């Protein structure tokens, strides 16, 4: 049926299935005689076993989704993977999606491929409207495609950084819709930035007849992010949305899914990919989804949501203990942020030092964001880089509840963070005592004089 099975398969069944696919490829035929330049020859048995002898990759020179006559098994693997992934995207919340394909590039390069496809449809366009998110790869995806990003600064609403819709529309009018390649929006992001106002942006794009590409990097795991995409497509225009394989399906880095609501446009993107492609990302995600089944993946999504609530409540308690606060970002369903005001006021270097302390204590993924850092990316200077705004009111620390996170991860993180913050408080107290003694000695000397 081309759908993800409800119950996951055991490993021996998956291996048997992959073996049956592999023996359909010409390089594994007993009497094969290859005289071409690409015959699926692999000198290392270890490498051949690592790829289940599926050596030919996917696609043909003119289309990544095309069938290879000499690699029927690899071609079937590719078709099945795309079909199973489409099924999982639907059950994750985007029910009206019509087409998708796995591409062996991470999110940034996959976005570039989307922009390059749009170039042929809008040859006069040179600008991409981009509500600011301080993440280098999505910014560079536009530069690499040869376009000029038009950065729209976010607006501060409470603690949250949200899409400035008025600025987006004003910029479209100023530049002219025909000169704009697309609006490049974002769902999944680090707090205090929250997902873009996708529905409103989709309506703007429909009204001005401008394409809309969504960076949904790790949004498949969030029902809220997927709901935004579904609603955006319902009320307005979304041409394609791109998501990472590793962040959403816990496979090695190196693949992404490009999906959309217009099958012919998604096919155009797949045809834009030059040459054949590695089958590894497709193989990894197919094995994973066959082993999980829809029931297993739904269970992971449910656990992630529960861990988000747990992380939120426990991080709030810790913040209160240290006279800080959990920033109020209800529109962000994955990432949380805790202020570091006391640390920032004590010592400018203390904020970045906290990040180093956490990393050396084997806490990975936590981002510590100081105030006022400046970063230049491809000749564009971002003030307050990493905070998604020129002047966010305070320094803060990020933590995310992503798919696969366990209660133990949260508990150990909070314990180590608490210990690091106590160390800073102790040092600050000692420094204050030293300063008070020094001030007292100075006063005494002045009285004696």
N, C-alpha and C positions, 0 to 999 in steps of 0.2 A: 504493500500500500504506500510505500515511500514515506512512512511516518515513524516517529520515534516509538519503540515499543513501550507499553505501559510499565511492565516489569523488566528490570535490567537482566541482561544475559550474563552467564558465568564466563570466566576467562577462556576455558577450553572451547566453548561454543563460538566465541568471538574469533579465536585463533583459527578454528576450522573454517569459518566464514571467510576470513582474510586469505587463507590458503587456497580456497576455491576461487577467489577473485584473482589471485596471483597466477594460477596455472592457466588463466585465460589470456595472459600477456605473452607475446611471441618470444620474449627472451627466455621464458621458462618452458617452451615447447621442447620435447625430447629431440626431434630431428631438425631443429631450427638452423638455418644457414644464413647468417647476417653478413651483408656486404656493404652496408651503409655506414655513415659516420656516427649514427646514434642508434646503437643496437641494444642498449640496456645491459652492457657488460659491466660487471663490478668485480674488481680483483680481490677484494677482501670479503671473506665469508661473514665476518662480524658485521660489516656494513650491510651486506645483503639481508642478514637476519634481522638487523635493526629496522629495516624498512619492509619486512615481511616479503621480500623479493618483488615488491612493487616498485620498479626502478624507472619506468618511463615517464613519471610525472603526470601532469594533467594538461588538457587542452592541446591545441595545435598552434602553429606559428601565427595564425591570424585570429585566434579566438580561444581564450582560456577555458571556455565552457564547451568547446567542440569535442567530438568523439575522435579518438585516435584508432585507426583500423588495426594497427599492430599491437594495441594495448587495450583490448576490450575490457579486461578486468579493472585496470586503472580508471578507464572512462566510466565504467559502472560505479566504481567507488566514488568518483567525483559527482555524478548525478545523484546518487543516493545520499551523499553527505549534504549537498545543497537542499535536497528535499526534506531530510530529517531536521536540519537546522531551521528551515522555514517553518516547520511544524512547531518547533520549540519557541521560536519568536512569537508565533501566534498564541501559544499557551501562556507566554510571559506577559501578554497584554496588548500586542499590536495585531488585532484579529483580522484587519482588512489588508495586511501586507500581501502582495501578490507574487513577489519574486525576490530572490537573494542568491548570492554566491559567495563561497569562501575564497579569499584571495591570500596568497602567501606573502603578505606584507603586513606590518603592524599598522595601527590606526592612522598615523601621520601620512605615510605614503599612500594609503588607501584613499584618504581625503584628497591628496594630490591627484590621484587617478580620476576622481569625480570631477575635479575642477578642470582637468585637461579635456575631459569628455565634453563639458559645457562650453569650452572654448570654440568648438566647431559649430555649436548651435548659436553662440553669441559672439561672432568674430570682432565686433567693435568694443566689446566690454574689456575694461582693464582694472576695475576695482572690485573688491570683495568687502561687503559690510560685515564687520566682526565685533559683536559685543565682547568686550575685553575679558579674557581669562588668562591668568598668568601661568601658562604651560607652553613650553617652547615648541614642542612638535606640532601642535595645531597651528601655531603662528607660522612656523617654517613651511608647513604644507602649502600655504598660499604663496609664499615667496618662491619655493621650488617650482611651483607650477607657472611662475612668471607673472603673477598678479600683484597688485598693490593693496595691502590690507588697509581698510579704513577703520581705525579703532574707535569704538563707541564706549566711552567710559560708563561704568555702572553708577546707579544712584543708591545712596544709603537710605534704607528704610528700617528704622530701629537698628538692629545689629546686622541685618542682612544687606548684601549687595545684589541689586536686582537690575533687570534690563531697562535701559532708558528708551522707551518706545518713541517718545517725541523726538529724541535725538536721531534715532534710526530713520524715521520718516523725513525729518528735516534734511538729513544727509542725502537721502534718495532724491528729493526734490532739487537739492543744490547740484548734485552730480549728473542727474538725468538717468532715468531708469534704464535706458538703452546702453549706458556706459557701465552698468553694474552687472558683473557676472552672476552673483548670487548673494544671498544672506547666509552667513556661516554661523549657526547658533550652537549652543552646548547644553546638554542635559546634566550628565554626571560631572561633579566638580567639588573642589575643596571648600568647606565652609570657611568664612561666612558668606562666600558667594553661593548663590543657589541656582538651580536650573533656570535657564532663560524662559521668558514668557512665550512659550512656543505657540500657543493658540493665537495670540495677538500678532506675533511675527508672521505666522502662516497666513493670516488674513491680510496683512500688509503686502506680503509677497504675491498673493492672489490678486489684490487690487491693482498692483503696479506691474503685474506679469513678470515677476523676477523669480528665478529659481531659488530653492531653499534647501541647503545641505545641513544636516544635523550631525554634530559630533556626539555620539552616544557611547563614548569609550567604554565605560563600565556600567551602563544603564540597563542592560538586559536583566540584571539581578534585582532591579528596583521596579516594583509595580507602579510606583508614582512616575518614574521617568518614562516608562513604556506607555502609561496612560496619557502623558503629555503628547507623545508622538502620535498616538491614535487620535486624540482630540484635534491636534494640529492638522492632521490629514483630513479629518472630517469637516472642519470648518473653513480650512484654507488650503495652503499649498506646502507640501513637503515632497521634494523630488527624490531624496535618498537619505538614509541614515546609516552611519558607520559605527561598528562596535568591535571591540577587541576580543579575540578568542581566549587569551590567557586570563584576562581579568574577569570574564564572565563564566568560563567553563573549566578553569583550572588546568590548562594545558601549557606546554612551553611557549615562550614568546615567539612570535613570528607569523601570526596569522590574524585576519580580521574578516568580518562579514559586512558586505555592502548589500543593503536591502532597500526596497522601495515599493511604491504603490502603482507604478507604471512599468509593466514588464518590458516594454520595448526600450525604455531609457536604461533600465538595469542591464539589458543585453548590450546596449551601446557601450556601457562602461566596461563590460567583460571583453568586448571586442577591441577596446582601446589598449588592453594589456598586451605588450609586444612579446611574442614567443610563447613557448610552453612554460610551465611553472612547477615548482616543487609540490609533490603530493603530501608531504609531511604534515602540514597544518590540517589538511582535510582528513588524513588518516588518524591524527591525534584526536580530533574532535568527534569523529565518528565512533572510534573505540570508546571514548569517554561517555558519549550519550547512549551507546548500546549497553554499556555496563551499568549506567545509572537508571535508564528508562525514565519516562515522564514522572513516575512516582518518586524516584530518587532525586530528580532535579527539583521538583516541587518541594520536597522535604528540605533540601539545601536552602531554597529561597525562604521558606518559613523560618528555619533556624537563623538565617541572617537577619531577618526582621526582628526576631526575638532578642538576638544579641545586640542589635542597635538600641533597643529599649533599655537593656541591661547596662550597656556601656554609657548611655546617656544619663541614667539615674546615678550610677556609681561615680562617674566623672564629675557630676554636679556636687555630690557629697564631698569629694576630694577638693574641688575648687572652693567650696565654702570653708573647709578646714584651713585653707591657706589664704583666706581673705581675697580670693579671686572669684570669678563667676563663669559658669558655662554660658557662652553666648547664645542668645535666643534666635535660632535659625530653623524654624519649623518647616520651611519649604525645602530643606536639604534632607533627603531620606537616607543618605549613606555616611556623610562626613559630619563631624562635630568639631567645635573649636572652644578652647578654654582661654580666657584672658591671662596675660602675664604682666599686668600693669605694675605690680609691686617689684617684680624682677627688673622691668624696664627702667623704672624710676631709680632703682638702687644703683644700677650699673649698665651702661650701654652694651657691654660685651657679654653680660650675664645671660641674655636671651640665647644667643648663638652657642654659648658655653653649655647651656642646658641641653641643646640638641646634640652636642658632642658627647655629653655625659650619658644620654639615653642610648646613643649609638654604641658606645663602648660597653654598655651594659646589655647589649644584644636586643635592644628594642628597635625594630626596623619599621619603617613606614610612617612613623610619627614625624610631622613637619613642624619645625619651630620657626615662626615668622616674625622677624624684628620690624620695627617701624623704620621707614625712610630708606630702605635699601634701593640702589639704582642698578639696573641691568640693561645692557645694550644687546639686542638680538637683531642681527642683519641690519645694522645701521639705524634701528629704531630704539630709542631710549625709553624704558619703562621706569617711572618713578614709583616707589613703594612696591617693587617687584615681589611677587609671590603672594601679595595681599589683594590682588585684583583691583586696586584703587591707588590713586596718588597719595592720599593721606588717610589711611584707615586709623580710627581713634586710638587703637592700642595694639601692642604686640600680643601674639597668641600662639597656642599650640594646637595642631590638628591631630585627630585620630579618626579612623574610619572603621565602620563595621561592614566589611566586604565578605562576599560569599566564601564559605569555608572557615570563617573565624570561629574559634571555640571559646567557651567560658574561661578556660585556663589562660588563653591568650590575654583576655581582658583583665583577669585577676593579677597576672604577673606584671602586665604593663602598669596597672594602677599602683601596685606595690613598689615598683622601681621608680615610677614618677614621684610618688610620695616621698621616697627616700632622697631623691635628688633635690626636691624642693626644700625638704628639711635641712639638707646640707647648706643650701644657699641662705636660709633663714639663720642658721647657726653662725655662718661666716659673717653675715650682715650684723648680727647681734654683737659678735666679738669686735668687729670693726668699729661699731658704735661705742662700745665700752672703751676701746683704745683712744678714740677721739675725745670722749668725755674726760678721761684721765689726763690726756694731753692738754685739754682746755683748762682743767683744774690746776695743773702744774703751772701753766702760763699765767693764770690769774694770781696764784700764790706769789710767783716771782715779781709780778707787777706791784702787789701790795708791799712786798719786802723792799722794793726799790722806792 
